């Protein structure tokens, strides 16, 4: 089904909210279509972090205002924790803009370093995996906790809302 057809079909129900999962270009196209459709113009629109937050905001333009996006991390731009400030300093040093993508990579590297330290001075595959699977560490205000059964290190979802062309923190939700 093409986006225009999907928007027409969805608009028949006059939804209060529309939740999308997809890549940024088709989602931005759908947002523009929903915003111009009388039956969906006032509906809340949401997406998940997979969409590529910064790319979606740029592609959707003004029609992206008010869109909610769930995130797996706190804001790399507006966060107050020590790890966010550390990331921001590192990003500035190498000349990159703050983004969820680069922040996630930064945190993955920090988690890997913490696991390597925990594995000891002569880490091997077994020691490293054991250390990673039992990681319980404060990375500077962001707590990561793994175990062999639970693979979600941060038990929160960070909801953002697009305001003035930026994903601003809206609400944190504890998930377990």
ABEGO torsion letter per residue (X at the ends): XBAAAAAAAAAAAGBABBBBBEBAAAAAAAAAAAAABAAAAABBBBBBAAAGAAAAAAAAEAAABGBBBBBABBBAAABABAAAAAAAAAAAAAGBBBBAAAAAAAAAAAAAAAAAAAAEABBBAAAAAAAAAABBBBAGGBBBBBBAABABABABBBBBBBBGGBBBBABBBBAX
